[in-house]
Amino acid sequence: MGDGDGTERAGNNEARALFPPVPPYATAEHGEYTRPELPTDTFVLFGEIHSRTPGIPPLHVQTEFDKVDGKIAAKEELLKLHKRLTQAIDELLEALCEDPQSYARRVELVGLLFRNMQYLLNILREKQATATMLDLLRRKIREKQDCLAELGG
């Protein structure tokens, strides 16, 4: 086996069929493949500076929501921002129909409202994860208590 009869090569072809083809940039003509560099601690994306550190990034634009004693009523603020966003999009469409040259300010307002909504949703994401974990742990405790009750009695 493998003495020039082609059986060894056929086995390699079958094994290669299980994997996707080699990308063109990794072939011999292109030299050895090098991975792209990872961004440093901070990087620029769409003209804004972002950080790779975990956590909620600061809001670099004007806040469009209210804080009461340092706390944010996220649900109410999201509803307010959503109403303002629909109005801003409506105004943008009207401006595009009537005077297409005056759209820039309205597009900036839509972007500002979206960034504020995204910030609020990022704040809620931590609370959602905590609530999900608590619910999961409570279910496991309930299951174990049910199993103990079955065994005991």
VMD Tcl script that builds the backbone (N, CA, C; Angstrom):
set m [mol new atoms 459]
animate dup $m
set s [atomselect $m all]
$s set {name element resname resid chain x y z} {
  {N N MET 1 A 0.843 -1.184 0.000}
  {CA C MET 1 A 0.000 0.000 0.000}
  {C C MET 1 A 0.879 1.235 0.000}
  {N N GLY 2 A 0.647 2.184 -0.880}
  {CA C GLY 2 A 1.424 3.390 -0.950}
  {C C GLY 2 A 2.679 3.256 -1.784}
  {N N ASP 3 A 2.820 2.181 -2.508}
  {CA C ASP 3 A 4.006 1.989 -3.341}
  {C C ASP 3 A 3.747 2.486 -4.759}
  {N N GLY 4 A 3.183 3.641 -4.885}
  {CA C GLY 4 A 2.972 4.199 -6.212}
  {C C GLY 4 A 1.695 3.720 -6.860}
  {N N ASP 5 A 0.833 2.992 -6.138}
  {CA C ASP 5 A -0.384 2.475 -6.758}
  {C C ASP 5 A -1.555 3.458 -6.655}
  {N N GLY 6 A -1.343 4.608 -5.987}
  {CA C GLY 6 A -2.383 5.637 -5.929}
  {C C GLY 6 A -3.327 5.504 -4.765}
  {N N THR 7 A -3.238 4.447 -3.962}
  {CA C THR 7 A -4.172 4.297 -2.842}
  {C C THR 7 A -3.905 5.320 -1.752}
  {N N GLU 8 A -2.647 5.674 -1.530}
  {CA C GLU 8 A -2.320 6.663 -0.492}
  {C C GLU 8 A -2.844 8.037 -0.891}
  {N N ARG 9 A -2.695 8.382 -2.151}
  {CA C ARG 9 A -3.160 9.682 -2.638}
  {C C ARG 9 A -4.687 9.755 -2.586}
  {N N ALA 10 A -5.365 8.668 -2.893}
  {CA C ALA 10 A -6.826 8.647 -2.839}
  {C C ALA 10 A -7.304 8.871 -1.411}
  {N N GLY 11 A -6.592 8.307 -0.424}
  {CA C GLY 11 A -6.960 8.517 0.980}
  {C C GLY 11 A -6.820 9.971 1.386}
  {N N ASN 12 A -5.770 10.649 0.901}
  {CA C ASN 12 A -5.584 12.065 1.196}
  {C C ASN 12 A -6.682 12.906 0.576}
  {N N ASN 13 A -7.097 12.576 -0.628}
  {CA C ASN 13 A -8.167 13.327 -1.291}
  {C C ASN 13 A -9.478 13.186 -0.535}
  {N N GLU 14 A -9.757 11.989 -0.014}
  {CA C GLU 14 A -10.982 11.795 0.764}
  {C C GLU 14 A -10.938 12.626 2.044}
  {N N ALA 15 A -9.772 12.667 2.704}
  {CA C ALA 15 A -9.640 13.455 3.923}
  {C C ALA 15 A -9.757 14.943 3.624}
  {N N ARG 16 A -9.197 15.386 2.507}
  {CA C ARG 16 A -9.272 16.811 2.154}
  {C C ARG 16 A -10.690 17.229 1.801}
  {N N ALA 17 A -11.491 16.298 1.315}
  {CA C ALA 17 A -12.865 16.622 0.952}
  {C C ALA 17 A -13.691 17.005 2.181}
  {N N LEU 18 A -13.245 16.615 3.360}
  {CA C LEU 18 A -13.977 16.940 4.584}
  {C C LEU 18 A -13.774 18.386 5.010}
  {N N PHE 19 A -12.729 19.045 4.496}
  {CA C PHE 19 A -12.388 20.400 4.905}
  {C C PHE 19 A -12.637 21.372 3.752}
  {N N PRO 20 A -12.883 22.642 4.065}
  {CA C PRO 20 A -13.063 23.621 2.989}
  {C C PRO 20 A -11.753 23.829 2.240}
  {N N PRO 21 A -11.831 24.333 1.018}
  {CA C PRO 21 A -10.603 24.550 0.251}
  {C C PRO 21 A -9.724 25.618 0.898}
  {N N VAL 22 A -8.446 25.562 0.624}
  {CA C VAL 22 A -7.495 26.530 1.157}
  {C C VAL 22 A -7.776 27.873 0.503}
  {N N PRO 23 A -7.871 28.948 1.289}
  {CA C PRO 23 A -8.128 30.258 0.695}
  {C C PRO 23 A -6.948 30.685 -0.182}
  {N N PRO 24 A -7.222 31.502 -1.195}
  {CA C PRO 24 A -6.157 31.853 -2.146}
  {C C PRO 24 A -4.995 32.601 -1.504}
  {N N TYR 25 A -5.242 33.374 -0.433}
  {CA C TYR 25 A -4.152 34.126 0.181}
  {C C TYR 25 A -3.212 33.225 0.978}
  {N N ALA 26 A -3.547 31.960 1.175}
  {CA C ALA 26 A -2.699 31.052 1.938}
  {C C ALA 26 A -1.953 30.083 1.040}
  {N N THR 27 A -2.007 30.294 -0.256}
  {CA C THR 27 A -1.311 29.388 -1.165}
  {C C THR 27 A 0.147 29.804 -1.304}
  {N N ALA 28 A 0.922 28.964 -1.974}
  {CA C ALA 28 A 2.361 29.187 -2.114}
  {C C ALA 28 A 2.664 30.462 -2.896}
  {N N GLU 29 A 1.796 30.833 -3.844}
  {CA C GLU 29 A 2.060 32.040 -4.635}
  {C C GLU 29 A 1.999 33.300 -3.781}
  {N N HIS 30 A 1.181 33.276 -2.747}
  {CA C HIS 30 A 1.018 34.453 -1.902}
  {C C HIS 30 A 1.913 34.416 -0.677}
  {N N GLY 31 A 2.721 33.427 -0.525}
  {CA C GLY 31 A 3.588 33.341 0.641}
  {C C GLY 31 A 2.826 32.785 1.821}
  {N N GLU 32 A 3.391 32.926 2.967}
  {CA C GLU 32 A 2.784 32.374 4.165}
  {C C GLU 32 A 1.697 33.307 4.695}
  {N N TYR 33 A 0.629 32.728 5.166}
  {CA C TYR 33 A -0.496 33.509 5.686}
  {C C TYR 33 A -0.133 34.133 7.026}
  {N N THR 34 A -0.406 35.397 7.162}
  {CA C THR 34 A -0.209 36.073 8.450}
  {C C THR 34 A -1.554 36.644 8.885}
  {N N ARG 35 A -1.856 36.438 10.153}
  {CA C ARG 35 A -3.125 36.951 10.673}
  {C C ARG 35 A -3.093 38.461 10.740}
  {N N PRO 36 A -4.248 39.097 10.544}
  {CA C PRO 36 A -4.282 40.552 10.718}
  {C C PRO 36 A -4.048 40.895 12.182}
  {N N GLU 37 A -3.480 42.060 12.411}
  {CA C GLU 37 A -3.199 42.480 13.780}
  {C C GLU 37 A -4.491 42.826 14.505}
  {N N LEU 38 A -4.537 42.473 15.786}
  {CA C LEU 38 A -5.679 42.852 16.605}
  {C C LEU 38 A -5.576 44.328 16.948}
  {N N PRO 39 A -6.701 44.990 17.108}
  {CA C PRO 39 A -6.637 46.399 17.479}
  {C C PRO 39 A -5.994 46.557 18.856}
  {N N THR 40 A -5.374 47.685 19.067}
  {CA C THR 40 A -4.766 47.976 20.363}
  {C C THR 40 A -5.875 48.252 21.376}
  {N N ASP 41 A -5.532 48.811 22.524}
  {CA C ASP 41 A -6.542 49.071 23.553}
  {C C ASP 41 A -7.631 50.015 23.065}
  {N N THR 42 A -7.267 50.971 22.235}
  {CA C THR 42 A -8.271 51.860 21.649}
  {C C THR 42 A -8.107 51.837 20.137}
  {N N PHE 43 A -9.230 52.004 19.438}
  {CA C PHE 43 A -9.208 52.024 17.984}
  {C C PHE 43 A -10.323 52.921 17.491}
  {N N VAL 44 A -10.206 53.369 16.268}
  {CA C VAL 44 A -11.186 54.274 15.680}
  {C C VAL 44 A -12.078 53.470 14.747}
  {N N LEU 45 A -13.386 53.601 14.929}
  {CA C LEU 45 A -14.359 52.929 14.089}
  {C C LEU 45 A -15.456 53.922 13.739}
  {N N PHE 46 A -15.666 54.150 12.466}
  {CA C PHE 46 A -16.647 55.118 11.978}
  {C C PHE 46 A -16.431 56.498 12.595}
  {N N GLY 47 A -15.167 56.879 12.753}
  {CA C GLY 47 A -14.846 58.208 13.257}
  {C C GLY 47 A -14.964 58.361 14.758}
  {N N GLU 48 A -15.296 57.299 15.472}
  {CA C GLU 48 A -15.414 57.371 16.929}
  {C C GLU 48 A -14.360 56.482 17.561}
  {N N ILE 49 A -13.852 56.896 18.716}
  {CA C ILE 49 A -12.840 56.121 19.422}
  {C C ILE 49 A -13.538 55.089 20.297}
  {N N HIS 50 A -13.125 53.817 20.156}
  {CA C HIS 50 A -13.683 52.723 20.938}
  {C C HIS 50 A -12.575 52.063 21.736}
  {N N SER 51 A -12.948 51.365 22.788}
  {CA C SER 51 A -11.983 50.684 23.638}
  {C C SER 51 A -12.301 49.197 23.677}
  {N N ARG 52 A -11.245 48.374 23.849}
  {CA C ARG 52 A -11.446 46.928 23.942}
  {C C ARG 52 A -11.711 46.489 25.367}
  {N N THR 53 A -11.652 47.386 26.324}
  {CA C THR 53 A -11.876 47.001 27.706}
  {C C THR 53 A -13.351 46.674 27.902}
  {N N PRO 54 A -13.646 45.632 28.692}
  {CA C PRO 54 A -15.050 45.272 28.885}
  {C C PRO 54 A -15.780 46.320 29.712}
  {N N GLY 55 A -17.068 46.332 29.554}
  {CA C GLY 55 A -17.896 47.288 30.291}
  {C C GLY 55 A -18.637 48.182 29.323}
  {N N ILE 56 A -19.450 49.040 29.860}
  {CA C ILE 56 A -20.254 49.935 29.044}
  {C C ILE 56 A -19.403 51.140 28.675}
  {N N PRO 57 A -19.216 51.374 27.379}
  {CA C PRO 57 A -18.404 52.531 26.985}
  {C C PRO 57 A -19.134 53.823 27.322}
  {N N PRO 58 A -18.380 54.872 27.571}
  {CA C PRO 58 A -19.033 56.149 27.886}
  {C C PRO 58 A -19.750 56.697 26.654}
  {N N LEU 59 A -20.750 57.481 26.915}
  {CA C LEU 59 A -21.513 58.101 25.838}
  {C C LEU 59 A -20.792 59.379 25.431}
  {N N HIS 60 A -20.246 59.407 24.213}
  {CA C HIS 60 A -19.434 60.537 23.765}
  {C C HIS 60 A -20.267 61.643 23.133}
  {N N VAL 61 A -21.562 61.462 23.067}
  {CA C VAL 61 A -22.422 62.466 22.454}
  {C C VAL 61 A -23.338 63.038 23.530}
  {N N GLN 62 A -24.094 64.039 23.154}
  {CA C GLN 62 A -25.021 64.680 24.072}
  {C C GLN 62 A -26.071 63.686 24.551}
  {N N THR 63 A -26.317 63.647 25.849}
  {CA C THR 63 A -27.331 62.725 26.372}
  {C C THR 63 A -28.713 63.294 26.093}
  {N N GLU 64 A -29.582 62.412 25.675}
  {CA C GLU 64 A -30.954 62.791 25.353}
  {C C GLU 64 A -31.944 62.147 26.317}
  {N N PHE 65 A -31.454 61.679 27.449}
  {CA C PHE 65 A -32.344 61.073 28.435}
  {C C PHE 65 A -32.100 61.729 29.786}
  {N N ASP 66 A -33.080 61.580 30.673}
  {CA C ASP 66 A -33.026 62.239 31.978}
  {C C ASP 66 A -32.530 61.282 33.053}
  {N N LYS 67 A -31.742 61.836 33.984}
  {CA C LYS 67 A -31.306 61.085 35.154}
  {C C LYS 67 A -31.944 61.726 36.374}
  {N N VAL 68 A -32.493 60.895 37.245}
  {CA C VAL 68 A -33.069 61.380 38.489}
  {C C VAL 68 A -32.247 60.776 39.617}
  {N N ASP 69 A -31.578 61.616 40.371}
  {CA C ASP 69 A -30.693 61.181 41.460}
  {C C ASP 69 A -29.641 60.189 40.961}
  {N N GLY 70 A -29.138 60.416 39.769}
  {CA C GLY 70 A -28.105 59.550 39.208}
  {C C GLY 70 A -28.626 58.244 38.642}
  {N N LYS 71 A -29.925 58.013 38.709}
  {CA C LYS 71 A -30.509 56.779 38.178}
  {C C LYS 71 A -31.307 57.094 36.919}
  {N N ILE 72 A -31.379 56.094 36.055}
  {CA C ILE 72 A -32.087 56.253 34.792}
  {C C ILE 72 A -33.273 55.292 34.777}
  {N N ALA 73 A -34.452 55.821 34.507}
  {CA C ALA 73 A -35.626 54.971 34.305}
  {C C ALA 73 A -35.592 54.525 32.845}
  {N N ALA 74 A -34.901 53.422 32.606}
  {CA C ALA 74 A -34.560 53.024 31.242}
  {C C ALA 74 A -35.787 52.788 30.366}
  {N N LYS 75 A -36.805 52.116 30.902}
  {CA C LYS 75 A -37.969 51.797 30.072}
  {C C LYS 75 A -38.660 53.075 29.594}
  {N N GLU 76 A -38.890 54.006 30.511}
  {CA C GLU 76 A -39.556 55.251 30.137}
  {C C GLU 76 A -38.693 56.069 29.178}
  {N N GLU 77 A -37.384 56.095 29.452}
  {CA C GLU 77 A -36.489 56.871 28.595}
  {C C GLU 77 A -36.395 56.264 27.200}
  {N N LEU 78 A -36.390 54.934 27.109}
  {CA C LEU 78 A -36.386 54.296 25.794}
  {C C LEU 78 A -37.657 54.603 25.020}
  {N N LEU 79 A -38.779 54.621 25.719}
  {CA C LEU 79 A -40.035 54.973 25.043}
  {C C LEU 79 A -39.999 56.411 24.535}
  {N N LYS 80 A -39.473 57.335 25.362}
  {CA C LYS 80 A -39.362 58.729 24.934}
  {C C LYS 80 A -38.436 58.857 23.728}
  {N N LEU 81 A -37.292 58.176 23.806}
  {CA C LEU 81 A -36.337 58.243 22.702}
  {C C LEU 81 A -36.928 57.635 21.429}
  {N N HIS 82 A -37.706 56.572 21.583}
  {CA C HIS 82 A -38.329 55.954 20.412}
  {C C HIS 82 A -39.313 56.909 19.750}
  {N N LYS 83 A -40.112 57.604 20.551}
  {CA C LYS 83 A -41.052 58.584 19.988}
  {C C LYS 83 A -40.296 59.701 19.273}
  {N N ARG 84 A -39.225 60.191 19.916}
  {CA C ARG 84 A -38.431 61.247 19.288}
  {C C ARG 84 A -37.764 60.746 18.009}
  {N N LEU 85 A -37.348 59.480 18.025}
  {CA C LEU 85 A -36.704 58.916 16.843}
  {C C LEU 85 A -37.675 58.822 15.677}
  {N N THR 86 A -38.906 58.386 15.939}
  {CA C THR 86 A -39.882 58.306 14.848}
  {C C THR 86 A -40.203 59.706 14.307}
  {N N GLN 87 A -40.269 60.704 15.191}
  {CA C GLN 87 A -40.488 62.078 14.734}
  {C C GLN 87 A -39.301 62.570 13.908}
  {N N ALA 88 A -38.091 62.248 14.367}
  {CA C ALA 88 A -36.889 62.701 13.659}
  {C C ALA 88 A -36.795 62.050 12.279}
  {N N ILE 89 A -37.155 60.780 12.183}
  {CA C ILE 89 A -37.131 60.108 10.883}
  {C C ILE 89 A -38.198 60.695 9.965}
  {N N ASP 90 A -39.359 61.009 10.526}
  {CA C ASP 90 A -40.417 61.640 9.740}
  {C C ASP 90 A -39.954 63.000 9.217}
  {N N GLU 91 A -39.317 63.805 10.088}
  {CA C GLU 91 A -38.795 65.108 9.664}
  {C C GLU 91 A -37.713 64.947 8.603}
  {N N LEU 92 A -36.876 63.920 8.756}
  {CA C LEU 92 A -35.830 63.668 7.770}
  {C C LEU 92 A -36.432 63.344 6.410}
  {N N LEU 93 A -37.464 62.506 6.398}
  {CA C LEU 93 A -38.112 62.164 5.127}
  {C C LEU 93 A -38.777 63.380 4.495}
  {N N GLU 94 A -39.411 64.217 5.321}
  {CA C GLU 94 A -40.013 65.443 4.797}
  {C C GLU 94 A -38.948 66.356 4.207}
  {N N ALA 95 A -37.827 66.482 4.914}
  {CA C ALA 95 A -36.753 67.343 4.421}
  {C C ALA 95 A -36.176 66.811 3.114}
  {N N LEU 96 A -36.060 65.492 2.998}
  {CA C LEU 96 A -35.533 64.915 1.764}
  {C C LEU 96 A -36.480 65.155 0.597}
  {N N CYS 97 A -37.787 65.180 0.879}
  {CA C CYS 97 A -38.762 65.424 -0.198}
  {C C CYS 97 A -38.794 66.902 -0.590}
  {N N GLU 98 A -38.761 67.795 0.402}
  {CA C GLU 98 A -38.924 69.223 0.128}
  {C C GLU 98 A -37.611 69.897 -0.257}
  {N N ASP 99 A -36.569 69.693 0.558}
  {CA C ASP 99 A -35.282 70.347 0.308}
  {C C ASP 99 A -34.158 69.359 0.600}
  {N N PRO 100 A -33.735 68.598 -0.406}
  {CA C PRO 100 A -32.726 67.556 -0.172}
  {C C PRO 100 A -31.386 68.075 0.349}
  {N N GLN 101 A -31.129 69.369 0.224}
  {CA C GLN 101 A -29.856 69.918 0.679}
  {C C GLN 101 A -29.787 70.047 2.210}
  {N N SER 102 A -30.926 70.034 2.895}
  {CA C SER 102 A -30.946 70.310 4.342}
  {C C SER 102 A -31.100 69.051 5.189}
  {N N TYR 103 A -30.569 67.946 4.718}
  {CA C TYR 103 A -30.768 66.693 5.442}
  {C C TYR 103 A -29.727 66.443 6.529}
  {N N ALA 104 A -28.565 67.057 6.451}
  {CA C ALA 104 A -27.415 66.705 7.309}
  {C C ALA 104 A -27.744 66.839 8.797}
  {N N ARG 105 A -28.364 67.936 9.190}
  {CA C ARG 105 A -28.667 68.153 10.612}
  {C C ARG 105 A -29.642 67.098 11.131}
  {N N ARG 106 A -30.595 66.727 10.306}
  {CA C ARG 106 A -31.581 65.728 10.715}
  {C C ARG 106 A -30.966 64.325 10.798}
  {N N VAL 107 A -30.033 64.024 9.908}
  {CA C VAL 107 A -29.336 62.740 9.974}
  {C C VAL 107 A -28.504 62.670 11.258}
  {N N GLU 108 A -27.864 63.786 11.624}
  {CA C GLU 108 A -27.094 63.821 12.873}
  {C C GLU 108 A -27.995 63.574 14.082}
  {N N LEU 109 A -29.199 64.153 14.062}
  {CA C LEU 109 A -30.133 63.946 15.168}
  {C C LEU 109 A -30.564 62.484 15.260}
  {N N VAL 110 A -30.819 61.849 14.127}
  {CA C VAL 110 A -31.200 60.429 14.121}
  {C C VAL 110 A -30.054 59.595 14.692}
  {N N GLY 111 A -28.821 59.881 14.279}
  {CA C GLY 111 A -27.662 59.166 14.811}
  {C C GLY 111 A -27.498 59.371 16.299}
  {N N LEU 112 A -27.717 60.604 16.762}
  {CA C LEU 112 A -27.629 60.911 18.188}
  {C C LEU 112 A -28.660 60.118 18.991}
  {N N LEU 113 A -29.880 60.055 18.487}
  {CA C LEU 113 A -30.924 59.312 19.190}
  {C C LEU 113 A -30.615 57.818 19.211}
  {N N PHE 114 A -30.103 57.286 18.101}
  {CA C PHE 114 A -29.735 55.870 18.067}
  {C C PHE 114 A -28.618 55.573 19.066}
  {N N ARG 115 A -27.617 56.437 19.142}
  {CA C ARG 115 A -26.516 56.209 20.090}
  {C C ARG 115 A -27.012 56.236 21.530}
  {N N ASN 116 A -27.930 57.138 21.840}
  {CA C ASN 116 A -28.489 57.195 23.187}
  {C C ASN 116 A -29.292 55.943 23.505}
  {N N MET 117 A -30.061 55.458 22.533}
  {CA C MET 117 A -30.833 54.231 22.752}
  {C C MET 117 A -29.896 53.041 22.942}
  {N N GLN 118 A -28.836 52.989 22.158}
  {CA C GLN 118 A -27.876 51.897 22.296}
  {C C GLN 118 A -27.214 51.923 23.673}
  {N N TYR 119 A -26.901 53.092 24.165}
  {CA C TYR 119 A -26.289 53.229 25.488}
  {C C TYR 119 A -27.238 52.701 26.572}
  {N N LEU 120 A -28.505 53.081 26.485}
  {CA C LEU 120 A -29.474 52.601 27.470}
  {C C LEU 120 A -29.648 51.088 27.386}
  {N N LEU 121 A -29.668 50.546 26.180}
  {CA C LEU 121 A -29.800 49.094 26.032}
  {C C LEU 121 A -28.582 48.363 26.582}
  {N N ASN 122 A -27.399 48.938 26.437}
  {CA C ASN 122 A -26.198 48.330 27.018}
  {C C ASN 122 A -26.263 48.311 28.537}
  {N N ILE 123 A -26.839 49.343 29.121}
  {CA C ILE 123 A -27.017 49.371 30.579}
  {C C ILE 123 A -27.980 48.261 31.003}
  {N N LEU 124 A -29.053 48.084 30.243}
  {CA C LEU 124 A -30.044 47.062 30.581}
  {C C LEU 124 A -29.516 45.647 30.372}
  {N N ARG 125 A -28.548 45.479 29.478}
  {CA C ARG 125 A -28.032 44.153 29.173}
  {C C ARG 125 A -27.421 43.497 30.415}
  {N N GLU 126 A -26.722 44.260 31.249}
  {CA C GLU 126 A -26.152 43.710 32.487}
  {C C GLU 126 A -27.256 43.236 33.430}
  {N N LYS 127 A -28.295 44.041 33.551}
  {CA C LYS 127 A -29.407 43.668 34.437}
  {C C LYS 127 A -30.118 42.426 33.908}
  {N N GLN 128 A -30.255 42.330 32.591}
  {CA C GLN 128 A -30.903 41.165 32.001}
  {C C GLN 128 A -30.088 39.905 32.267}
  {N N ALA 129 A -28.775 39.996 32.141}
  {CA C ALA 129 A -27.921 38.827 32.378}
  {C C ALA 129 A -28.033 38.376 33.830}
  {N N THR 130 A -28.051 39.323 34.760}
  {CA C THR 130 A -28.191 38.983 36.175}
  {C C THR 130 A -29.536 38.321 36.442}
  {N N ALA 131 A -30.594 38.876 35.882}
  {CA C ALA 131 A -31.929 38.302 36.085}
  {C C ALA 131 A -32.026 36.906 35.480}
  {N N THR 132 A -31.406 36.695 34.336}
  {CA C THR 132 A -31.421 35.378 33.699}
  {C C THR 132 A -30.708 34.350 34.566}
  {N N MET 133 A -29.550 34.716 35.109}
  {CA C MET 133 A -28.806 33.797 35.972}
  {C C MET 133 A -29.584 33.467 37.241}
  {N N LEU 134 A -30.203 34.478 37.852}
  {CA C LEU 134 A -31.009 34.232 39.054}
  {C C LEU 134 A -32.162 33.283 38.755}
  {N N ASP 135 A -32.835 33.490 37.626}
  {CA C ASP 135 A -33.934 32.621 37.244}
  {C C ASP 135 A -33.457 31.188 37.025}
  {N N LEU 136 A -32.323 31.039 36.367}
  {CA C LEU 136 A -31.762 29.711 36.126}
  {C C LEU 136 A -31.421 29.007 37.435}
  {N N LEU 137 A -30.808 29.722 38.366}
  {CA C LEU 137 A -30.460 29.130 39.663}
  {C C LEU 137 A -31.714 28.753 40.456}
  {N N ARG 138 A -32.740 29.597 40.400}
  {CA C ARG 138 A -33.990 29.277 41.112}
  {C C ARG 138 A -34.640 28.022 40.537}
  {N N ARG 139 A -34.605 27.861 39.218}
  {CA C ARG 139 A -35.169 26.660 38.595}
  {C C ARG 139 A -34.409 25.416 39.026}
  {N N LYS 140 A -33.077 25.506 39.061}
  {CA C LYS 140 A -32.279 24.358 39.482}
  {C C LYS 140 A -32.569 23.988 40.929}
  {N N ILE 141 A -32.717 24.979 41.785}
  {CA C ILE 141 A -33.043 24.713 43.191}
  {C C ILE 141 A -34.402 24.030 43.278}
  {N N ARG 142 A -35.381 24.532 42.523}
  {CA C ARG 142 A -36.715 23.937 42.516}
  {C C ARG 142 A -36.677 22.478 42.044}
  {N N GLU 143 A -35.889 22.222 40.968}
  {CA C GLU 143 A -35.764 20.849 40.465}
  {C C GLU 143 A -35.161 19.930 41.517}
  {N N LYS 144 A -34.125 20.403 42.194}
  {CA C LYS 144 A -33.473 19.587 43.224}
  {C C LYS 144 A -34.415 19.348 44.405}
  {N N GLN 145 A -35.192 20.364 44.765}
  {CA C GLN 145 A -36.150 20.185 45.851}
  {C C GLN 145 A -37.232 19.174 45.456}
  {N N ASP 146 A -37.674 19.209 44.206}
  {CA C ASP 146 A -38.658 18.241 43.718}
  {C C ASP 146 A -38.089 16.831 43.743}
  {N N CYS 147 A -36.819 16.673 43.328}
  {CA C CYS 147 A -36.177 15.365 43.347}
  {C C CYS 147 A -36.040 14.839 44.780}
  {N N LEU 148 A -35.678 15.717 45.699}
  {CA C LEU 148 A -35.568 15.321 47.106}
  {C C LEU 148 A -36.927 14.917 47.675}
  {N N ALA 149 A -37.966 15.638 47.284}
  {CA C ALA 149 A -39.306 15.309 47.755}
  {C C ALA 149 A -39.743 13.944 47.224}
  {N N GLU 150 A -39.395 13.667 45.957}
  {CA C GLU 150 A -39.728 12.343 45.374}
  {C C GLU 150 A -39.008 11.235 46.108}
  {N N LEU 151 A -37.741 11.420 46.380}
  {CA C LEU 151 A -36.950 10.392 47.036}
  {C C LEU 151 A -37.372 10.211 48.504}
  {N N GLY 152 A -37.684 11.292 49.131}
  {CA C GLY 152 A -38.048 11.241 50.548}
  {C C GLY 152 A -39.458 10.779 50.785}
  {N N GLY 153 A -40.247 10.917 49.798}
  {CA C GLY 153 A -41.468 10.522 50.150}
  {C C GLY 153 A -42.732 10.273 49.727}
}
mol reanalyze $m
mol bondsrecalc $m
mol representation Tube
mol addrep $m
